[in-house]
Amino acid sequence: MARKKLIIICGISSIVLMGAGGTLAAFKFMSHKNMGTSPVSASAVPPKLIFFTDVLDITVSISPDQNTPPTSFVQIGLQFSTYNAAAIVSYVQLQPIVKAEIISTLMTQTTTELSDIHARALLIKSCLDISNAVLEKNANFKSAPAFSAAYITNLVVQE
C-alpha cells in the first residue's frame, strides 16, 4: 500500500513539475524580447481622390416611337467621375460642347428605348464617350480617357 501511495505521489508531482517546466520553457522560447527589430508594418497606400462633375439637367423633346412626332420629353442629369483634377477644369470650359453632343444623342432616342435598361446603359456609355472625345479633341487628353465613369443622377421621361 505504501508503494502504491509513493507511485501516485511521484506521478502527481511529475505531472505538476512537467507542467511548470513546460510553462517556463514556453515563456523563455516564445518571448519577443530577443527580437532585434520590430517587424515592418505594411504602409497603407492612401486612396486616390475621385472628382465628380455634373451635367445639369437637360430637357429634350422626344418621340414615343420611331417615325412619330415628338410629343414626350426627357429630362436627364449626369455626373462624370475622374481621378484627374485637370479634367474637371477642362470640362468646365468645354461643357457647352458636351451638352450639345448629349442633346443630339438624346434627340435620336424614343421613350420606348429609354424605358429599356440596356438602352440606358448604352446611353450612359455614349455620354461618357462623348465627354472623353470632346476633352481629347479640345484639351489634349490623349494618354488616358479624362473620365472613367458616368452616372445618371436624374432621368424623367414624360409622355
N, C-alpha and C positions, 0 to 999 in steps of 0.2 A: 504494500500500500504506500509505503514511504517512497518507493521507487516510482510509483505512478504519479505521486504529487510532484516529485522532483522533475519528471519529464514534462508535466503540464506547466509548471512554473518556468522551466527552461524554454519551452515552446512559446509561452506568452511573452517572456522577456525578450526572446529573439525577434518576435514579431514587432514589439514596441521599438527595439533598437534598430531594426531594419527600416521601419517607418520613419524614425527620427533621422537616421543616416541618409535615407533617400531624400528626405526633405532638405537637409543641409546640402547634399550634393546638387540638388536641383537649384537651390539658391546660388551656389557657387558657380555652376557651369552655365546657368541661364541668365545671369545678371548682365545688364547692359553697361555697367560702369567700366568695363575693359575695352569698350569700343573706342577707337582712335578719333573718328569724326562722326558726326551725325549724318544720317542718310540725307541726300539731297532731295528735297521735295520737288515734285514736278511743278514748274511755274505755269500758272494758268494764263492762257492766251486770252487777252481781252477781246470780246466780240467786236466785230466791225460795226460801225454806226450805219444805220439804214435811214435813208432820207425818202420822204414822200412828197409828191407834188400833185396838185389837183387839176383836173379839167372840170371847171364849174359846170353846172347843169346846162346841157344843150337840149333845146327843144326843136324837133323837126316834124313836119307833116309827112306821113307815110300812108301807103295804101294798105287795105286789109289783105288783098291778094294781088297776084300778078295781073297786069292789064286792067286794073280798075283805078279810078281816080283816087287821089289821096283824101280820105275822109277821117283818118285817125292821126294821132300824133304820138310821138315817143319822146320822153324826157330821160336823159341819161347823164349820170355823173361818174367820172372815172378818177382813179388815182394810179400813179405810176411810182414804182419803188426803184431805188438805186443805192449803191454804196459810194457813189462818186458825187461829192458836193458840187463840183463844177458842172455836172449835168443839170442840176437844178437851176443854177444861174443861167445857163444857156437856154434851158427850156422856158424860163420866164420871158426871155426876149423873143423866142420863136413860137410861143403859144398860139398866136393867131393863125399861123400856118397849120399847126397841128389840129386846131379846132376846125379849120376849113376842110382839111382832109377827112376828119372824122365825120363831119356833116355830110360830105359827099358819100362816104361809105354808108351812113345811116339812111340816106335817101334811096339807096338801092334795096333796102330791107323792106319786108312786109310785116304786118302784125302777126301773121301766121308763123313766119320764120322766127320772129323774136320770142314766140311762146315755146319754142323748142330749145332745150338746154344745150344741145350740141351746136345750134346756131349761135347761141350766146357765147359759148366757148370760142367759136370761130371769130365772133365779133371782138372779143377781148384780145385774141391773138392778132387780129387785124389792126386794132388800135395800138397795140404795143409795137407792131412792125412799123406802123405809120410814124409814131413818135421817134423810134430809133432811126428810121430813114431820114426824117427831117433833120434830126441832130447830126447824123452822119454827113449829110449833104451840106448843111449850113454852118455847123460848128466843129467840123473835123473830128468827130468821134469815130475814127476808123479802126482803132486797135481792138476795141471791145464795144458791144452794144451799151448805149448810155443807160438804158433802163432794163432791169432784169425781170420785172413782173408788172402786170396791170390788173386792177381790181375794179369791178363795177360797184360803186357806192350808192347809186340810185338808179333805178330803172322803172319807169312808169310808162305803160302802154295803154292808151285810152282810145276806145273806138267810138 
